[in-house]
Amino acid sequence: MSRTTRAPRLALATAAALALVSVPVTPALAAPAAPQTPVGQVFKVNPVQATGDQSLTDGKDADSAVPASAYATVALRNLDASGGLAGRWAVVRSETGTPARSAAGDFRYTRNADQFEQVMAYFWVNEAQEYLQGLGFGSELRGANDKAQQVRLNQWGADNSFFTDKKQEIRLGKGGVDDAEDAEVIVHEYGHAVHEAQVPGFGSSPEAGAIGEAFGDYLALTVGKAAELRYGWTARTEEPCVGDWDSTAYTTTTPHCLRRLDTGKVYADKIGEVHADGEIWSQALYDIRKALGPRTADRIIVNAQFSFTPDTTFSAAALATVATARTMYGDQAAQTVRQSFAARGIPGL
């Protein structure tokens, strides 16, 4: 079972929906006219990234703890006709809060409402799969978890979230900052679901587990950055810092980061803990991104994972990624990928 944070720590799309640009709205919403396209209110990735304010704290889910500038109104694409948060790429369930429902397609809530986290989960899982679809996965390339992903909210009575391969379900926990308030936590867990869909049972060795944690962090970054570009949002925090809102609940230094993709760790720094060791692999992925650009890097990185084994090693997975780069983009791209892994001291490169 893969975990996000501290260990034993988604109306059919229309042209109008696809063209909708998110705009900040105030948390205190007047009764709006029913939207023509299903809409919801979400954080622009998370409040710390949206505002740059490292002093923000949870405030026990109080609306007053987060400024209006952290929110955006967005299209909720790919919803089915059920009136709830179920659709082509995500199905969201909650057992500790009233399920969000709207026959009019209006899902605008603020963080004090349980339904806000449900909307966050739907939007960001859908956004992640749409990003993968945009890279060609599910069309020219094999689909990567191209199905309705089940997500449960607040089912874990602790500050922990995880993907369970047995039930093929993402579970997002509570405690401190509720995990579904941070898009990077949501997408990290979706990364585990992607890996499992590509290679059933993935993560059965310590190094494979670390690769899984690293890919979750990397996917969270790349999907968040793509969303910022898509909707015109501006991040006001350091790009390699992941989970900066969730981590305000348990970090004392700033910037608040769950983990980073630029620690400088190398293979010799392994300590046998998957989250810590994952920072070796995630920096290699981040370096590939910076060298080749997000689209090329992400197509290589995700496509390579189909050739991994459940218990892969850093060395075997790195060599498979180099081979994928060569097949997709030629020798120069392959050399760039090789150098990125070699810089992390991974054997065999």
N, C-alpha and C positions, 0 to 999 in steps of 0.2 A: 504494500500500500504506500503510495507516494504522498508526501506531505509538502505543504507550501513553506511553512515557516519553521519555527523552532521545533526540532524533532521532539518526541512523545508529546511537537507543534504542527434575446432570439425573436384582414386586409392584406393581401399580397402586395408586392412591391409595384408601385406605379411610377410613371415618369416624375410625378410631383414629389413622391417620396424620395426618389433618388436625388432630386435636385434640392431638397430641403437643406438649408444651411442653419446650423444651430445658432441660437442667440441667447445671451444670458437673460435670465428672468429673476425677479425677486422671489425669495422663498414664500412670502405672503401673497398668495395668488387670489385675485378676485375671481368670481365665477366666470370662466371664459366661455365663449361660444364653442359648440362642439366642433372639433377639427374635422376636416375632410379626410385627412390621412392620420392614422394612429400616431400619436406622439407621446413622448414621455420626458421626464426631467431627470438628468443624470449629472454627475460630476464630470468636469472636463479632465478626465483621467482620475485625478483626486484633488482635494482642496489645497494641499501643499504645492503641488505642481502648478495649479491654476493661479495661485496667489503669490507664491514665493515666500509665504509667511511660515517660517520654521517654528514659530511660537504657538501655532494652533494646537488645541487639545480637544479631545472628544466631547467633554462637557456633558456626559451621559446622554448622548443623542440629541442634545438641545439644538434647535434651529439657530439660536443666537450664537452658537460656537463657530459657525462657518458663514462667511460673507456671501452675499448674493452673487458676486462675481465668480464664484467657484462652480455655479450651476450653468447648464445649457439645456435648451429644449431641442429635442432631436426626433427624427422620424423613427418609429419602431417598425422596421421593415420585416417582411416575411411572416407576420402574424397570421394565424388561421382565423376562422370565423367564430371561435368559441367565446370570445369576449374576455378571455384571460391572457396570461403571458405564455402562450404556447404557439409554436410556429415551426417553420421548416428546419431551422438549425438549433433551436433551444426550446426546452419545456421546463418552466420554473415552478417549483412547488414550495409551499411553506406550511409548516405545522405549528408554528409558534406565533404567527400573525395572520390576520385576515387576508386571504388571497386577493391580489389586485385584480379587479374586473371592471370593465367599462364597455357597455354596448356602443357608446359613442366614440370609442377609441381614444379617450383622454386619460392618460396615465401620468399626470403631473403631480408629483408628491414632493415633499421636502424630507430631510433626513430623520425628522422626529417620527415619521410614519414608517411602520414595518414595510409597507408596500414600496417605499423608495428603494430599498435594497433589492427587492424582487425585480424592479425595473432596471436597476443597475446590472443585475445578473443577466437578464434577457438581452439587454442592449449590447453588452460587452462580449457575450458569447457569440451572438449573431455577428457582431463586428469582426471578431476574430476569424470566424469561418468565411465571411465575405472577403476578408483580406486574403485568406488562402485561395479562395476561388479566383480572386483577381490576379493571383500569381500563376494561375493555370491549373491548380490542383482541382480535379473533378472534371477537367475538359481535356487539355493536351497532356496533362500529367495525371497520375492516379489520384483519386480523391483521398484527402487526409482528414478523417473523421467527418466526412460529408453526410451527416445524418443529424437527427434531432437529439441534441445532447441533454440528458436529464440533469437538473440542478436542484438541490435542496437547500433551503435557507434556514440558518439557525438551528440545524439539527444537532450540532455538536456543541455541547454545553461548556465550551472552553474556547480560549483564543487560539483556535487551530482550524485549518481547512485542509481538505485532502480530496483526492480522486480515488474512488474504490473500484478496482477492476472487477471485483466479483459482481457488483451491481451496475457497473458501467455508469457511475453517477458521481458528479461533483457535489461535495458537501461544504458549505461555507459557514463558518462558525461565528461566535460572538464573544465578547469580552474585550475590554479596552475599546479600540475602534473596531466596530463590527466589520468583519473581513470583506463583506460585499459592498462596503463603501469605498473600497480602493480597487479601481479597475485593474491594477497590476496584479493584485492577488487573484482576482477572478480569472484573468487571462493566464496567469501562471498555472493555475489548476487545469485550465483548458489545455495547456501544453501537455500535461500528463495524459489527458484523454486522447490527444492527437497521437502521442507516442504509442499508447496502448492499441489504438486503431491501426496504426502502421505495423507494429510488431507486438502481437499479443503476448502478454507476460513480460513486457520490457521492464528492465530494472532489477533483474534477479541477481545481480552481482553488485558489489560496492561501487565499482567504477561506472557500471551502467546506471546505477541509482544516482550517482553524481551527475552524469550526463543528462539524466531526466530532470533533475533540479535546475541545471544550467539552462537547458532548453526552455523550461518554463519561465525562467527569469528573462531570457533573451526574447521569447515570443511576447512577453508582457511589454518589453521596451519597444519592439518593432511595431506591434499593433497600436500601441499608444501613440507613437510618433506618426504613424500613417493616419490615425484619426485626427490628430492635431492639424495635419496638412489638409485633410479632407474637409474639415469643418472650420478651418481658420482659427483654431485655438493657439494660444501661445504658452509654452511651458516656461516657468520661471525658476526652475531648479536644475541641478546638474543632471545631464542626460544619463550617465551610467548608474545613477542611484535608483534602485527599485524598491517599491513599497514605501514611499516616504510618508504617506498618511497613516497607513496601518502601523508603521513602526514608531510613531510618536508615543504610542502607549507603553513602550518598553525600552526606548533608547534615550539616553540623557545627553549625548553629544549631538552637535549639528554639523552638517546636514543629517537629518534623520533618514536612515536607509535600512531596509530589511537586509539587503545585500547589494554589492556593487559588481559592475562588469569591467572594472579597471583596477583591480587590486594589485596587479603585477605578480600574482602567485604563479609558481611553476610546479611541475610534477613532483619535484622533491619536497614541496610544501604539504603534500597530502597528510592528513591526520586520521583518515578513516571515517569521517563524518560527511554524509553526502551533500549537505548544504554548503559546508565550508569547502570541500573538495570541488564542488560544482563551480566555484568561482575561477578555477583553473580553466575549465572548458568554456565557460561563458565568456571569458575574456578573449579566447581564441575566436569565438563566433563574432564577438563585437569587433575585433580587429579585421576579420574578413568583411564585415559590413562596411567598415570605414574604407577599406581598400577597393572593394568592388562595387559599392553602392548597395542600398537596401534591397532592391528588387532582385538583382543578380545573386547577391549573397543569400537571400532568403529562399530563392528557388533551389539553389544548391544545397543549403543546409537542410531544408525539409525533405527534398527528394532523396538525399543521401540516407536518411533515416530508414527508408524502406529496406535497405540492405543491411541494417544492423541486426544483430542477434539479441535475444533477451538478456544475455549475460555478457555483452560485449565489453571489451576493454577500451581504454582511451586510445591505445595504439591502433587497434583494429578499426574503431569508429573513425579515427582521423584519416587512416589510409582509405577507407571507404568514401569519405567525404572528398578527398583529393581525387579519387577515381571518378566520382560523380561530376566534379567540376570539370575534369578533362573531357568527359563524354558530352557534357552540356555546352561548354564554352571554350574548350581547347587547352593547350599546354600552358599558356600564360596565366589563365585563371587558376589552373591546377597548381602552378608554382606558387602563386599568391596564397592559396589555401594551405599548401604545405608549409610555407614560411610562417604562417600564423600559428599553426600547431607546433612547429619546431621551436618557435620563440617561447612557448610554454614548457619546453623541455620534455615533451611527450616522446617516449622511446619509439624508435623505428622510423622517425621522420628525417 
